[in-house]
Amino acid sequence: MKNRLKVLRAERDWSQAELAGRLEVSRQAVNAIETGKHDPSLPLAFKIARLFNMPIEEIFDDA
């Protein structure tokens, strides 16, 4: 699944570790999601959407 997580994180000048802390996941989990190696669980996707104050569809693209 494609996503804009890396771009959104960079716009806020957050490191992967900072984002991971805010989401209560590991830095490795953030890296895996950003690189498309792992899709987030639905609860984590909602948490990411709330953190960035955006609809899930604007962050993740299943195309």
Backbone as XML, in Angstrom:
<?xml version="1.0"?>
<chain id="A" units="angstrom">
  <residue number="1" name="MET">
    <atom name="N" x="0.837" y="-1.172" z="0.000"/>
    <atom name="CA" x="0.000" y="0.000" z="0.000"/>
    <atom name="C" x="0.890" y="1.245" z="0.000"/>
  </residue>
  <residue number="2" name="LYS">
    <atom name="N" x="0.602" y="2.154" z="-0.897"/>
    <atom name="CA" x="1.350" y="3.411" z="-0.929"/>
    <atom name="C" x="0.876" y="4.312" z="0.200"/>
  </residue>
  <residue number="3" name="ASN">
    <atom name="N" x="1.780" y="5.162" z="0.678"/>
    <atom name="CA" x="1.381" y="6.096" z="1.716"/>
    <atom name="C" x="2.242" y="7.354" z="1.668"/>
  </residue>
  <residue number="4" name="ARG">
    <atom name="N" x="1.770" y="8.390" z="2.350"/>
    <atom name="CA" x="2.456" y="9.688" z="2.383"/>
    <atom name="C" x="3.124" y="9.922" z="3.734"/>
  </residue>
  <residue number="5" name="LEU">
    <atom name="N" x="3.308" y="8.872" z="4.509"/>
    <atom name="CA" x="3.797" y="9.020" z="5.869"/>
    <atom name="C" x="5.152" y="9.713" z="5.934"/>
  </residue>
  <residue number="6" name="LYS">
    <atom name="N" x="6.069" y="9.331" z="5.063"/>
    <atom name="CA" x="7.407" y="9.934" z="5.084"/>
    <atom name="C" x="7.331" y="11.435" z="4.786"/>
  </residue>
  <residue number="7" name="VAL">
    <atom name="N" x="6.520" y="11.811" z="3.811"/>
    <atom name="CA" x="6.371" y="13.218" z="3.444"/>
    <atom name="C" x="5.743" y="14.008" z="4.592"/>
  </residue>
  <residue number="8" name="LEU">
    <atom name="N" x="4.693" y="13.453" z="5.166"/>
    <atom name="CA" x="4.014" y="14.140" z="6.274"/>
    <atom name="C" x="4.949" y="14.298" z="7.469"/>
  </residue>
  <residue number="9" name="ARG">
    <atom name="N" x="5.724" y="13.261" z="7.741"/>
    <atom name="CA" x="6.683" y="13.311" z="8.845"/>
    <atom name="C" x="7.743" y="14.365" z="8.568"/>
  </residue>
  <residue number="10" name="ALA">
    <atom name="N" x="8.261" y="14.395" z="7.356"/>
    <atom name="CA" x="9.300" y="15.357" z="6.988"/>
    <atom name="C" x="8.785" y="16.790" z="7.055"/>
  </residue>
  <residue number="11" name="GLU">
    <atom name="N" x="7.533" y="17.007" z="6.669"/>
    <atom name="CA" x="6.947" y="18.355" z="6.731"/>
    <atom name="C" x="6.940" y="18.899" z="8.154"/>
  </residue>
  <residue number="12" name="ARG">
    <atom name="N" x="6.863" y="17.994" z="9.107"/>
    <atom name="CA" x="6.844" y="18.401" z="10.516"/>
    <atom name="C" x="8.231" y="18.342" z="11.159"/>
  </residue>
  <residue number="13" name="ASP">
    <atom name="N" x="9.205" y="17.936" z="10.344"/>
    <atom name="CA" x="10.594" y="17.838" z="10.812"/>
    <atom name="C" x="10.724" y="16.855" z="11.974"/>
  </residue>
  <residue number="14" name="TRP">
    <atom name="N" x="9.992" y="15.737" z="11.882"/>
    <atom name="CA" x="10.059" y="14.680" z="12.889"/>
    <atom name="C" x="10.958" y="13.572" z="12.378"/>
  </residue>
  <residue number="15" name="SER">
    <atom name="N" x="11.753" y="12.996" z="13.240"/>
    <atom name="CA" x="12.519" y="11.800" z="12.889"/>
    <atom name="C" x="11.575" y="10.601" z="12.953"/>
  </residue>
  <residue number="16" name="GLN">
    <atom name="N" x="12.034" y="9.483" z="12.414"/>
    <atom name="CA" x="11.226" y="8.271" z="12.529"/>
    <atom name="C" x="11.020" y="7.920" z="13.997"/>
  </residue>
  <residue number="17" name="ALA">
    <atom name="N" x="12.048" y="8.138" z="14.811"/>
    <atom name="CA" x="11.947" y="7.831" z="16.245"/>
    <atom name="C" x="10.903" y="8.720" z="16.920"/>
  </residue>
  <residue number="18" name="GLU">
    <atom name="N" x="10.867" y="10.006" z="16.541"/>
    <atom name="CA" x="9.870" y="10.917" z="17.121"/>
    <atom name="C" x="8.457" y="10.478" z="16.753"/>
  </residue>
  <residue number="19" name="LEU">
    <atom name="N" x="8.257" y="10.142" z="15.482"/>
    <atom name="CA" x="6.940" y="9.685" z="15.049"/>
    <atom name="C" x="6.574" y="8.386" z="15.763"/>
  </residue>
  <residue number="20" name="ALA">
    <atom name="N" x="7.528" y="7.485" z="15.867"/>
    <atom name="CA" x="7.281" y="6.213" z="16.545"/>
    <atom name="C" x="6.839" y="6.448" z="17.990"/>
  </residue>
  <residue number="21" name="GLY">
    <atom name="N" x="7.495" y="7.380" z="18.671"/>
    <atom name="CA" x="7.121" y="7.698" z="20.043"/>
    <atom name="C" x="5.703" y="8.225" z="20.142"/>
  </residue>
  <residue number="22" name="ARG">
    <atom name="N" x="5.324" y="9.081" z="19.210"/>
    <atom name="CA" x="3.973" y="9.651" z="19.217"/>
    <atom name="C" x="2.916" y="8.575" z="18.940"/>
  </residue>
  <residue number="23" name="LEU">
    <atom name="N" x="3.304" y="7.567" z="18.154"/>
    <atom name="CA" x="2.367" y="6.495" z="17.797"/>
    <atom name="C" x="2.464" y="5.295" z="18.739"/>
  </residue>
  <residue number="24" name="GLU">
    <atom name="N" x="3.453" y="5.321" z="19.628"/>
    <atom name="CA" x="3.704" y="4.216" z="20.555"/>
    <atom name="C" x="4.001" y="2.910" z="19.824"/>
  </residue>
  <residue number="25" name="VAL">
    <atom name="N" x="4.847" y="3.015" z="18.792"/>
    <atom name="CA" x="5.348" y="1.849" z="18.065"/>
    <atom name="C" x="6.867" y="2.003" z="17.950"/>
  </residue>
  <residue number="26" name="SER">
    <atom name="N" x="7.529" y="0.996" z="17.417"/>
    <atom name="CA" x="8.984" y="1.073" z="17.262"/>
    <atom name="C" x="9.359" y="1.907" z="16.040"/>
  </residue>
  <residue number="27" name="ARG">
    <atom name="N" x="10.585" y="2.410" z="16.031"/>
    <atom name="CA" x="11.087" y="3.125" z="14.867"/>
    <atom name="C" x="11.101" y="2.201" z="13.661"/>
  </residue>
  <residue number="28" name="GLN">
    <atom name="N" x="11.417" y="0.929" z="13.897"/>
    <atom name="CA" x="11.451" y="-0.052" z="12.806"/>
    <atom name="C" x="10.064" y="-0.222" z="12.183"/>
  </residue>
  <residue number="29" name="ALA">
    <atom name="N" x="9.017" y="-0.138" z="13.006"/>
    <atom name="CA" x="7.655" y="-0.244" z="12.476"/>
    <atom name="C" x="7.343" y="0.942" z="11.574"/>
  </residue>
  <residue number="30" name="VAL">
    <atom name="N" x="7.756" y="2.139" z="11.995"/>
    <atom name="CA" x="7.549" y="3.336" z="11.168"/>
    <atom name="C" x="8.292" y="3.184" z="9.850"/>
  </residue>
  <residue number="31" name="ASN">
    <atom name="N" x="9.529" y="2.723" z="9.910"/>
    <atom name="CA" x="10.319" y="2.534" z="8.692"/>
    <atom name="C" x="9.649" y="1.531" z="7.764"/>
  </residue>
  <residue number="32" name="ALA">
    <atom name="N" x="9.161" y="0.428" z="8.302"/>
    <atom name="CA" x="8.520" y="-0.606" z="7.481"/>
    <atom name="C" x="7.254" y="-0.078" z="6.804"/>
  </residue>
  <residue number="33" name="ILE">
    <atom name="N" x="6.500" y="0.757" z="7.506"/>
    <atom name="CA" x="5.290" y="1.336" z="6.917"/>
    <atom name="C" x="5.668" y="2.342" z="5.836"/>
  </residue>
  <residue number="34" name="GLU">
    <atom name="N" x="6.650" y="3.208" z="6.129"/>
    <atom name="CA" x="7.065" y="4.223" z="5.151"/>
    <atom name="C" x="7.582" y="3.602" z="3.861"/>
  </residue>
  <residue number="35" name="THR">
    <atom name="N" x="8.298" y="2.504" z="3.969"/>
    <atom name="CA" x="8.891" y="1.879" z="2.784"/>
    <atom name="C" x="7.954" y="0.890" z="2.103"/>
  </residue>
  <residue number="36" name="GLY">
    <atom name="N" x="6.745" y="0.720" z="2.653"/>
    <atom name="CA" x="5.776" y="-0.173" z="2.037"/>
    <atom name="C" x="6.013" y="-1.639" z="2.322"/>
  </residue>
  <residue number="37" name="LYS">
    <atom name="N" x="6.918" y="-1.952" z="3.231"/>
    <atom name="CA" x="7.190" y="-3.353" z="3.571"/>
    <atom name="C" x="6.134" y="-3.922" z="4.500"/>
  </residue>
  <residue number="38" name="HIS">
    <atom name="N" x="5.396" y="-3.039" z="5.163"/>
    <atom name="CA" x="4.378" y="-3.468" z="6.117"/>
    <atom name="C" x="3.218" y="-2.480" z="6.068"/>
  </residue>
  <residue number="39" name="ASP">
    <atom name="N" x="2.006" y="-3.016" z="6.078"/>
    <atom name="CA" x="0.819" y="-2.162" z="6.157"/>
    <atom name="C" x="0.418" y="-2.041" z="7.621"/>
  </residue>
  <residue number="40" name="PRO">
    <atom name="N" x="0.024" y="-0.854" z="8.055"/>
    <atom name="CA" x="-0.376" y="-0.701" z="9.458"/>
    <atom name="C" x="-1.701" y="-1.417" z="9.732"/>
  </residue>
  <residue number="41" name="SER">
    <atom name="N" x="-1.879" y="-1.810" z="10.971"/>
    <atom name="CA" x="-3.174" y="-2.351" z="11.371"/>
    <atom name="C" x="-4.199" y="-1.224" z="11.248"/>
  </residue>
  <residue number="42" name="LEU">
    <atom name="N" x="-5.456" y="-1.580" z="11.222"/>
    <atom name="CA" x="-6.500" y="-0.560" z="11.118"/>
    <atom name="C" x="-6.468" y="0.397" z="12.313"/>
  </residue>
  <residue number="43" name="PRO">
    <atom name="N" x="-6.321" y="-0.117" z="13.553"/>
    <atom name="CA" x="-6.230" y="0.826" z="14.678"/>
    <atom name="C" x="-5.031" y="1.773" z="14.554"/>
  </residue>
  <residue number="44" name="LEU">
    <atom name="N" x="-3.903" y="1.273" z="14.063"/>
    <atom name="CA" x="-2.729" y="2.137" z="13.897"/>
    <atom name="C" x="-2.965" y="3.147" z="12.780"/>
  </residue>
  <residue number="45" name="ALA">
    <atom name="N" x="-3.616" y="2.731" z="11.708"/>
    <atom name="CA" x="-3.927" y="3.664" z="10.614"/>
    <atom name="C" x="-4.817" y="4.802" z="11.121"/>
  </residue>
  <residue number="46" name="PHE">
    <atom name="N" x="-5.807" y="4.475" z="11.965"/>
    <atom name="CA" x="-6.652" y="5.519" z="12.546"/>
    <atom name="C" x="-5.842" y="6.439" z="13.450"/>
  </residue>
  <residue number="47" name="LYS">
    <atom name="N" x="-4.915" y="5.872" z="14.211"/>
    <atom name="CA" x="-4.075" y="6.668" z="15.105"/>
    <atom name="C" x="-3.197" y="7.631" z="14.297"/>
  </residue>
  <residue number="48" name="ILE">
    <atom name="N" x="-2.652" y="7.135" z="13.182"/>
    <atom name="CA" x="-1.834" y="7.976" z="12.304"/>
    <atom name="C" x="-2.687" y="9.108" z="11.732"/>
  </residue>
  <residue number="49" name="ALA">
    <atom name="N" x="-3.886" y="8.774" z="11.270"/>
    <atom name="CA" x="-4.784" y="9.784" z="10.696"/>
    <atom name="C" x="-5.121" y="10.859" z="11.729"/>
  </residue>
  <residue number="50" name="ARG">
    <atom name="N" x="-5.401" y="10.438" z="12.970"/>
    <atom name="CA" x="-5.710" y="11.417" z="14.023"/>
    <atom name="C" x="-4.498" y="12.297" z="14.318"/>
  </residue>
  <residue number="51" name="LEU">
    <atom name="N" x="-3.301" y="11.690" z="14.368"/>
    <atom name="CA" x="-2.093" y="12.444" z="14.666"/>
    <atom name="C" x="-1.871" y="13.553" z="13.629"/>
  </residue>
  <residue number="52" name="PHE">
    <atom name="N" x="-2.083" y="13.231" z="12.361"/>
    <atom name="CA" x="-1.879" y="14.209" z="11.297"/>
    <atom name="C" x="-3.146" y="15.002" z="10.983"/>
  </residue>
  <residue number="53" name="ASN">
    <atom name="N" x="-4.239" y="14.701" z="11.688"/>
    <atom name="CA" x="-5.508" y="15.405" z="11.493"/>
    <atom name="C" x="-5.956" y="15.357" z="10.030"/>
  </residue>
  <residue number="54" name="MET">
    <atom name="N" x="-5.912" y="14.141" z="9.472"/>
    <atom name="CA" x="-6.276" y="13.929" z="8.066"/>
    <atom name="C" x="-7.103" y="12.658" z="7.960"/>
  </residue>
  <residue number="55" name="PRO">
    <atom name="N" x="-7.940" y="12.556" z="6.936"/>
    <atom name="CA" x="-8.630" y="11.283" z="6.688"/>
    <atom name="C" x="-7.602" y="10.210" z="6.290"/>
  </residue>
  <residue number="56" name="ILE">
    <atom name="N" x="-7.883" y="8.980" z="6.651"/>
    <atom name="CA" x="-6.985" y="7.866" z="6.304"/>
    <atom name="C" x="-6.704" y="7.845" z="4.808"/>
  </residue>
  <residue number="57" name="GLU">
    <atom name="N" x="-7.736" y="8.116" z="4.003"/>
    <atom name="CA" x="-7.585" y="8.035" z="2.543"/>
    <atom name="C" x="-6.579" y="9.044" z="1.997"/>
  </residue>
  <residue number="58" name="GLU">
    <atom name="N" x="-6.341" y="10.124" z="2.724"/>
    <atom name="CA" x="-5.354" y="11.104" z="2.269"/>
    <atom name="C" x="-3.921" y="10.690" z="2.611"/>
  </residue>
  <residue number="59" name="ILE">
    <atom name="N" x="-3.782" y="9.721" z="3.492"/>
    <atom name="CA" x="-2.460" y="9.252" z="3.880"/>
    <atom name="C" x="-2.101" y="7.947" z="3.187"/>
  </residue>
  <residue number="60" name="PHE">
    <atom name="N" x="-3.076" y="7.042" z="3.099"/>
    <atom name="CA" x="-2.847" y="5.714" z="2.516"/>
    <atom name="C" x="-3.629" y="5.538" z="1.235"/>
  </residue>
  <residue number="61" name="ASP">
    <atom name="N" x="-2.996" y="4.884" z="0.258"/>
    <atom name="CA" x="-3.617" y="4.645" z="-1.036"/>
    <atom name="C" x="-3.450" y="3.162" z="-1.372"/>
  </residue>
  <residue number="62" name="ASP">
    <atom name="N" x="-4.553" y="2.467" z="-1.556"/>
    <atom name="CA" x="-4.463" y="1.031" z="-1.833"/>
    <atom name="C" x="-4.245" y="0.716" z="-3.305"/>
  </residue>
  <residue number="63" name="ALA">
    <atom name="N" x="-4.030" y="1.737" z="-4.111"/>
    <atom name="CA" x="-3.823" y="1.517" z="-5.554"/>
    <atom name="C" x="-2.435" y="0.985" z="-5.854"/>
  </residue>
</chain>
